Amino acid sequence: MEHKIIKRKICLLGSPSVGKTSLIRKFVFDSFSDKYISTVGTKVTKKDIELVIAKSNLKITLSLMIWDVLGQKGYKSLHAMFYRGASAAMIVCDLTKKPTFDGLDEWVESLFKVTKPIPVIFMANKADLTDNYAFQPEDITELAQKINSIYYPTSAKTGLNVQTAFNRLSKILIRDFLKK
């Protein structure tokens, strides 16, 4: 069986305190902490995903380099530097804070200025706090459709759709690799 190793850089973007670090921690380590620690600069976490494609007699190791990019808008010049080389992105908002939703298109625009269009998945985080929603997750649909993307309501606390969103993005990256 042939074995291919694919390395891909993914950026997690969004306003401060939307849960980017918590989503990564849930996906990579299956853990959650509600202590807020502001990301300074960027933090990179690695996660390998194994996939066997039996009909092609191919084993793929997808090595995701997940860049947790600081959310403060005062660092836009740094953001552009962090985006370079990204194969995909996940853009996160907080369902309990409307301004984090309102800024989603700015994140897409600043990302695409550097990377050109790449696969993006939106995550509407803190979906477990249903009594505190400032907007509905479905509100993201229009923006997602505009860039041929999708969104998932997620919860880093309960794990809702965290694996699903990362797995979906991983499948897109593998599909794109196999097309080449």
C-alpha positions as CSV (number, residue, x, y, z in Angstrom):
1,M,0.0,0.0,0.0
2,E,1.3,3.4,-1.0
3,H,1.6,5.9,1.9
4,K,1.4,9.7,1.3
5,I,2.0,12.3,3.9
6,I,0.2,15.6,3.3
7,K,1.1,18.7,5.3
8,R,-1.4,21.5,5.4
9,K,-1.6,24.8,7.2
10,I,-5.0,25.8,8.5
11,C,-5.8,29.2,10.1
12,L,-8.4,29.6,12.8
13,L,-9.7,33.2,12.7
14,G,-12.2,35.3,14.5
15,S,-12.6,38.0,17.1
16,P,-11.1,37.7,20.6
17,S,-12.8,35.3,23.0
18,V,-15.0,33.5,20.4
19,G,-13.4,30.2,21.4
20,K,-10.7,29.5,18.8
21,T,-8.2,28.1,21.2
22,S,-10.9,26.1,23.0
23,L,-12.1,24.6,19.7
24,I,-8.5,23.5,18.8
25,R,-8.0,22.1,22.3
26,K,-11.2,20.1,22.0
27,F,-10.3,18.8,18.5
28,V,-6.7,17.9,19.2
29,F,-6.7,16.9,22.9
30,D,-10.5,16.3,23.6
31,S,-10.3,18.7,26.5
32,F,-12.1,21.9,27.6
33,S,-11.3,24.7,30.0
34,D,-13.4,27.7,30.5
35,K,-10.5,29.8,31.6
36,Y,-9.9,32.6,29.1
37,I,-6.3,33.1,28.0
38,S,-5.8,35.6,25.2
39,T,-3.7,34.3,22.3
40,V,-0.6,36.5,21.8
41,G,0.6,36.3,18.2
42,T,-0.2,32.9,17.0
43,K,0.0,29.4,18.4
44,V,0.5,26.3,16.2
45,T,-0.9,22.9,17.1
46,K,-0.3,19.8,15.0
47,K,-2.8,17.0,14.5
48,D,-2.3,14.0,12.2
49,I,-5.3,12.3,10.6
50,E,-5.0,8.8,9.0
51,L,-7.1,7.8,6.1
52,V,-7.1,4.7,4.0
53,I,-8.5,4.7,0.5
54,A,-8.9,1.0,-0.2
55,K,-9.9,1.3,-3.9
56,S,-6.7,3.3,-4.6
57,N,-4.6,1.1,-2.3
58,L,-3.5,4.4,-0.7
59,K,-2.9,5.4,3.0
60,I,-2.9,9.1,3.6
61,T,-1.6,10.9,6.7
62,L,-2.9,14.4,6.7
63,S,-0.7,16.5,9.0
64,L,-2.7,19.6,10.0
65,M,-0.7,22.5,11.2
66,I,-3.5,24.5,13.0
67,W,-2.6,28.2,13.4
68,D,-4.6,29.9,16.2
69,V,-4.4,33.5,15.1
70,L,-4.9,36.3,17.6
71,G,-8.2,38.1,17.1
72,Q,-7.4,41.7,18.0
73,K,-8.1,43.9,15.0
74,G,-5.2,46.2,15.9
75,Y,-2.8,43.6,14.5
76,K,-4.1,43.4,10.9
77,S,-0.5,43.7,9.6
78,L,0.5,40.6,11.6
79,H,-2.6,38.8,10.4
80,A,-1.5,39.0,6.8
81,M,1.8,37.5,7.8
82,F,0.1,34.6,9.6
83,Y,-2.2,33.8,6.6
84,R,0.7,33.2,4.2
85,G,0.9,29.6,3.0
86,A,-2.5,28.7,4.4
87,S,-4.4,25.9,2.6
88,A,-7.7,26.5,4.4
89,A,-9.3,28.4,7.2
90,M,-12.0,28.1,9.9
91,I,-13.6,31.4,10.8
92,V,-15.2,31.4,14.2
93,C,-17.9,33.7,15.8
94,D,-19.6,33.5,19.1
95,L,-23.4,33.0,19.0
96,T,-23.7,35.1,22.2
97,K,-22.0,38.2,20.7
98,K,-23.5,39.8,17.6
99,P,-20.4,41.9,16.8
100,T,-18.4,38.7,16.2
101,F,-20.9,37.7,13.6
102,D,-20.9,41.2,12.0
103,G,-17.1,40.9,11.5
104,L,-17.0,37.6,9.7
105,D,-16.9,39.1,6.2
106,E,-13.9,41.3,7.3
107,W,-12.0,38.1,8.2
108,V,-12.8,36.5,4.9
109,E,-11.8,39.6,3.0
110,S,-8.5,40.0,4.8
111,L,-7.7,36.3,4.4
112,F,-8.4,36.2,0.7
113,K,-6.3,39.3,0.1
114,V,-3.3,37.2,1.1
115,T,-4.3,33.6,0.1
116,K,-6.8,34.2,-2.8
117,P,-9.9,31.9,-2.3
118,I,-9.1,28.9,-0.2
119,P,-11.5,26.5,1.5
120,V,-13.2,28.1,4.5
121,I,-15.6,26.6,7.1
122,F,-17.5,28.9,9.5
123,M,-18.0,27.8,13.1
124,A,-20.8,29.5,15.2
125,N,-19.4,28.6,18.6
126,K,-21.0,28.4,22.0
127,A,-24.0,26.7,20.6
128,D,-24.6,25.1,24.0
129,L,-25.7,28.6,25.3
130,T,-29.1,28.6,23.5
131,D,-30.7,31.0,26.0
132,N,-28.1,33.6,25.2
133,Y,-28.0,33.7,21.4
134,A,-27.5,37.2,20.0
135,F,-28.3,35.9,16.5
136,Q,-29.2,32.5,14.9
137,P,-26.6,30.2,13.5
138,E,-28.5,30.1,10.2
139,D,-27.7,33.8,9.8
140,I,-24.3,32.7,8.6
141,T,-25.8,30.8,5.7
142,E,-25.8,33.7,3.3
143,L,-22.2,34.6,3.9
144,A,-21.1,31.0,3.6
145,Q,-23.0,30.5,0.4
146,K,-21.4,33.6,-1.1
147,I,-17.9,32.0,-0.9
148,N,-19.2,28.4,-1.6
149,S,-18.7,27.4,2.1
150,I,-20.7,25.9,5.0
151,Y,-21.1,26.6,8.7
152,Y,-21.4,24.5,11.7
153,P,-23.0,25.5,15.1
154,T,-20.3,24.3,17.5
155,S,-19.5,24.0,21.2
156,A,-16.0,23.6,22.4
157,K,-17.5,22.8,25.8
158,T,-19.8,19.9,24.7
159,G,-17.9,19.0,21.6
160,L,-20.9,19.6,19.3
161,N,-19.8,19.5,15.7
162,V,-16.1,20.2,16.5
163,Q,-14.8,16.9,15.1
164,T,-17.4,17.1,12.3
165,A,-16.2,20.6,11.1
166,F,-12.5,19.6,11.2
167,N,-13.2,16.3,9.5
168,R,-15.1,18.1,6.8
169,L,-12.2,20.5,6.2
170,S,-9.8,17.6,6.2
171,K,-11.8,15.7,3.5
172,I,-11.8,18.9,1.4
173,L,-8.0,19.1,1.7
174,I,-7.5,15.5,0.8
175,R,-9.9,15.7,-2.1
176,D,-8.0,18.7,-3.4
177,F,-4.7,16.8,-3.0
178,L,-6.1,13.8,-4.9
179,K,-7.3,16.0,-7.8
180,K,-3.7,17.2,-8.5
